[in-house]
Amino acid sequence: MSIDKRCVVCGKSHADFAHVDSVGANGGNRQKIKHLGLRSMSLCREHHQEQHKIGIQSFMNKYHLNGIKIDEKIALAHGLNMR
């Protein structure tokens, strides 16, 4: 997960915040769930769409990614709920 919001695959700037761990499995509402400890990554629009098209596990395997656990610094940079 990049604080400068660059795609972890191609390096394009202005990347989207992408959840690795399913938000639906953790309460469903992105505005209300506690993000700390969940894994995420930054993806450009093209790679984010690919991730949804082929599925998270296939995408992670294809690009050899693991995601990064959201800590307070990342949560603050992206305006995520920490409580």
DOFI-893238 format. One record per residue (C-alpha): residue number from 1; residue in three letters; x, y, z. Coordinates in Angstrom, 2 decimals. Layout:
! DOFI-893238
+-----+--------+---------+---------+---------+
: num : residu :      px :      py :      pz :
+-----+--------+---------+---------+---------+
: NUM :    ALA :       X :       Y :       Z :
...
+-----+--------+---------+---------+---------+
***
This chain:
! DOFI-893238
+-----+--------+---------+---------+---------+
: num : residu :      px :      py :      pz :
+-----+--------+---------+---------+---------+
:   1 :    MET :    0.00 :    0.00 :    0.00 :
:   2 :    SER :    1.57 :    3.18 :   -1.10 :
:   3 :    ILE :    1.06 :    6.41 :    0.83 :
:   4 :    ASP :    1.67 :    8.35 :   -2.40 :
:   5 :    LYS :   -1.13 :    6.29 :   -3.98 :
:   6 :    ARG :    0.79 :    4.71 :   -6.86 :
:   7 :    CYS :   -0.27 :    1.41 :   -8.43 :
:   8 :    VAL :    1.71 :   -1.48 :   -6.94 :
:   9 :    VAL :    1.72 :   -3.23 :  -10.34 :
:  10 :    CYS :    2.64 :   -0.50 :  -12.85 :
:  11 :    GLY :    3.46 :    2.59 :  -10.78 :
:  12 :    LYS :    0.79 :    4.90 :  -12.20 :
:  13 :    SER :   -0.14 :    7.74 :   -9.85 :
:  14 :    HIS :   -3.61 :    8.49 :   -8.46 :
:  15 :    ALA :   -4.25 :    4.80 :   -7.79 :
:  16 :    ASP :   -7.41 :    3.47 :   -6.15 :
:  17 :    PHE :   -7.50 :    2.01 :   -2.66 :
:  18 :    ALA :   -8.17 :   -1.70 :   -3.13 :
:  19 :    HIS :   -9.10 :   -4.14 :   -0.38 :
:  20 :    VAL :   -7.33 :   -7.50 :   -0.39 :
:  21 :    ASP :   -9.33 :   -8.83 :    2.56 :
:  22 :    SER :  -13.02 :   -8.84 :    1.72 :
:  23 :    VAL :  -14.88 :   -5.98 :    3.35 :
:  24 :    GLY :  -18.13 :   -7.94 :    3.08 :
:  25 :    ALA :  -16.65 :  -10.64 :    5.29 :
:  26 :    ASN :  -15.80 :   -8.00 :    7.90 :
:  27 :    GLY :  -19.17 :   -6.31 :    8.37 :
:  28 :    GLY :  -19.90 :   -5.03 :    4.87 :
:  29 :    ASN :  -20.09 :   -1.26 :    5.35 :
:  30 :    ARG :  -16.76 :    0.33 :    4.33 :
:  31 :    GLN :  -17.59 :    3.48 :    6.28 :
:  32 :    LYS :  -18.24 :    1.63 :    9.54 :
:  33 :    ILE :  -15.79 :   -1.28 :    9.65 :
:  34 :    LYS :  -12.47 :   -1.06 :   11.44 :
:  35 :    HIS :   -9.81 :   -1.14 :    8.72 :
:  36 :    LEU :   -6.78 :   -1.62 :   10.97 :
:  37 :    GLY :   -5.16 :   -4.99 :   10.29 :
:  38 :    LEU :   -7.01 :   -5.62 :    7.01 :
:  39 :    ARG :   -4.81 :   -5.99 :    3.93 :
:  40 :    SER :   -4.98 :   -3.54 :    1.04 :
:  41 :    MET :   -3.02 :   -2.22 :   -1.93 :
:  42 :    SER :   -3.04 :    0.70 :   -4.35 :
:  43 :    LEU :   -4.14 :   -0.12 :   -7.90 :
:  44 :    CYS :   -4.59 :    2.04 :  -11.00 :
:  45 :    ARG :   -8.05 :    1.88 :  -12.54 :
:  46 :    GLU :   -6.94 :   -0.72 :  -15.12 :
:  47 :    HIS :   -5.44 :   -3.10 :  -12.57 :
:  48 :    HIS :   -8.31 :   -2.56 :  -10.13 :
:  49 :    GLN :  -10.77 :   -3.59 :  -12.84 :
:  50 :    GLU :   -8.61 :   -6.60 :  -13.70 :
:  51 :    GLN :   -8.56 :   -7.59 :  -10.01 :
:  52 :    HIS :  -12.36 :   -7.63 :   -9.94 :
:  53 :    LYS :  -12.58 :   -9.42 :  -13.31 :
:  54 :    ILE :  -10.26 :  -12.35 :  -12.52 :
:  55 :    GLY :  -10.80 :  -12.51 :   -8.76 :
:  56 :    ILE :   -8.58 :  -11.43 :   -5.92 :
:  57 :    GLN :   -6.65 :  -14.68 :   -5.49 :
:  58 :    SER :   -5.89 :  -15.07 :   -9.20 :
:  59 :    PHE :   -4.79 :  -11.42 :   -9.34 :
:  60 :    MET :   -2.56 :  -11.77 :   -6.27 :
:  61 :    ASN :   -0.95 :  -14.91 :   -7.71 :
:  62 :    LYS :   -0.48 :  -13.39 :  -11.19 :
:  63 :    TYR :    1.44 :  -10.39 :   -9.85 :
:  64 :    HIS :    2.99 :  -12.12 :   -6.81 :
:  65 :    LEU :    1.34 :   -9.74 :   -4.34 :
:  66 :    ASN :    0.44 :  -10.12 :   -0.68 :
:  67 :    GLY :   -1.04 :   -6.72 :    0.15 :
:  68 :    ILE :   -0.08 :   -4.78 :    3.24 :
:  69 :    LYS :   -1.85 :   -4.58 :    6.58 :
:  70 :    ILE :   -3.46 :   -1.23 :    7.20 :
:  71 :    ASP :   -1.86 :    0.60 :   10.11 :
:  72 :    GLU :   -2.76 :    4.00 :   11.57 :
:  73 :    LYS :   -0.52 :    5.91 :    9.11 :
:  74 :    ILE :   -2.18 :    4.28 :    6.08 :
:  75 :    ALA :   -5.66 :    4.68 :    7.59 :
:  76 :    LEU :   -5.10 :    8.40 :    8.16 :
:  77 :    ALA :   -3.68 :    8.93 :    4.64 :
:  78 :    HIS :   -6.79 :    7.30 :    3.11 :
:  79 :    GLY :   -9.40 :    8.56 :    5.59 :
:  80 :    LEU :  -10.27 :    5.07 :    6.83 :
:  81 :    ASN :  -12.14 :    4.19 :   10.00 :
:  82 :    MET :   -9.85 :    3.02 :   12.81 :
:  83 :    ARG :  -12.36 :    2.31 :   15.57 :
+-----+--------+---------+---------+---------+
***
